[in-house]
Amino acid sequence: MFKIFKNFYLQVKFSPGITALYSNIIIDEIGSGLVGLFLPIFLWEKFGRLDLVLWYFFAIYAIYAVMVIFGAMIMSKLGQKASMIISVPFKILFYLCLYYLALGYPTTIFVILMVVMLEIHMMMFWVPYHTDFAKFTNKKNRGRVIGFLSSISSLVSIFVPIISGWIIYNYNFDVLFLIVMILVAVSALPLFMVKSTYEKFSFSFLETWQQLLATCHRPMFWSFFFTGIENMIGGIIWPIFIFQLLKGDFLKVGIISSVIILATIIIRLIIGSYTDELDKYKLLKWGSGLYAFGWLLKTFVATGWQIFIVSTYHNFAAVVMQTPFSAITYEKAADSGHYVDEISVLREMSLSLGRAVGAVILVIIINFVGLKWTFVMAAMASLFINIIHEKRL
């Protein structure tokens, strides 16, 4: 495995900007990964109802779809580097709110504070990040870079679900949130080494919405909109489903998740290499079909062993779909020249609107037909992701 990583590293020249930028992401993902799988479960236990968890995420993404525009405007004045650095303390405060929530403090107050802190963090971080990533990579080997960096991230994250499951099992969520706050703070250090870059966001608030709905941007809008719907099911419903299936055993959930991550790493490396050599659009089309089929398989999952088998296949399909999808996305942003940050904003808005609408649809499906039917919805959404292949963008 390490030989494969070495060969990939020698074949790809990483700019200092990408190295620093992704160092931040890796450290942050270790922290976020400790919580990520279990956050929907934690909120579900705190709120007592799954529909309230979904309404919480609806609020997060509906607000962000609007606030991201103001975040881009602030970025224009501060620069990408400064904006990302300023965002970090707000993410720490978000986890501090979760910490107090875990200790039993009033739910309503701290949930409102969580929303505020997370909104500020996201609006200050994600557009600058995507803008710099597009600027710091080149078209020739972007797929290889994405595949390699994603695999490094997964390699580091192999033991994260096991560790988080063990911490929750032996201590509690409050200890987990304290550890995550420390890691998020450390993740800010590489950002100081990122080259300072400046992009002027040239759209007004109203013009941004007009551009989002413009004919030339519809392929991107619908592609990310349906990605957002699928993300909600994969990020919220699936963890809760396997938690129920494994009868509330946090440690088992963590162990199975870690083994699945390990099985995915080499696949992602290989697919990342082929993304630069094969037609990205054809690869995306095949990948979305394979990925949709994986969601249908999940409707039949009934045991821990089946979770591993089906999730490993699904992760393979996700790599086939998401690696070319990410490469295409950054190509379109990079090719837009001066409008790289504007495209990044439209991307974030489309994704957030999909997640917000997806949350509402999920509430309806869960209340009327049941949890497993959401997997069918995810399969349908996956098929629409390759809309981005249309050349009008």
C-alpha positions, 0 to 999 in steps of 0.5 A: 500500500505504501509503495502505491502511495509513494509512486503516486506522490512521485508522479504528482507535483503538489504545489505548496498551497495545496500541501498547506490547504490539505494539511488543514483539511486532514487535521480538521477531518480527524476532528470532524470525523470523530464526531461526524458519524455519531453527530446525527445519533447524538442529536437524535438522542437529544431531540428525541425525534428524527424529524427534529434532527432533519429540521435542524439540518434544514435550518443550517443549509437553508440559512447557509444558501443565503449567507454564503453570498455575504461570506464571499463578499467578506472574502473579497475584502479579507482575502481567502487566507484570512477568511479561512483563518478567521472561520476556525474559532467559530467552528471551535465555538460550535463544538463548545456548544455541543459540549454543553449540550452533552452536559445537559444544558438547555437544548434550545439555547445551545442549538440556536448558538450552534446554528449561528457559530456553524453558519459563520464558520461555513460562510467564511471557510468553504468558498475561499477553500474551493476557490484556492483549491481550483487555483492551486491545481491544474487540469492535467493531473487534477483527478490524480491529485484529488484521488491521492489527497482523498486517499491520504485523508482516508488513510489517516481516518481509518481508526477515527470511527473506532476511536470515537466509538471507544471514547463514547462507549467508555466516557461520553460525548462531552469528552469527545467534543473536548478532543475535537475542539483541540484538533480543530484549533491545531488545524488552523496552523497550516492555513498560515502557510497558505499563499495569500490570494485575493478574488473579487466577488463581482456579483450583487446579492440579487445578481447571484440568485439570477446567475444561479437560475440562469440557463448556462448554470442549470447543469451545475445547479441540478447536479449539486442540488441532487448531490445535496439531497443524497448527502442528507440521506448518506450523512444523517439517515444511514448512520442512524439506520446502522446504529439501530441495526447494531442495537445502539452499540457505538463501538460496533458502529465505529469498528465496521466504519473503520474497516469499510474506510480501509477497504476503500483507500486503494480503490480511490487511488486507482480511480483517481489515476484513471480519471486523468486518462479516461473520459471523466464524463463517461466515468461519472455516468457509469459511477452514478449508475453503480452508486445508485444501485448501491443505495438500492442494495442498502434497502435489503441490509439486515445484519452487521456483515451485510453493512460491511459488504454493501457499504464497501461496494457503495464506497467503491461506486462513490469513488468511481462517481465522486473523483471525476465529479470533483475533478470536473467541478474544479475544472469548470471553476478554474476555467472560469478565470476571474469568476472562480469564486463566483462559481464556487458560491453558486456551487455552495448555494446549489448544494445547500438548497438540495440539502435543505429541500432534501431534509423536508422531503425526508421528513415526509417520507419517514413519517408516511412510508418509513426509513428504508424508502429514503434509500430509494430516494437517494438512488434516484438523486444519484442518477441526476448527479451526472447532469453536470456533464452537459457542456452548457456550463 
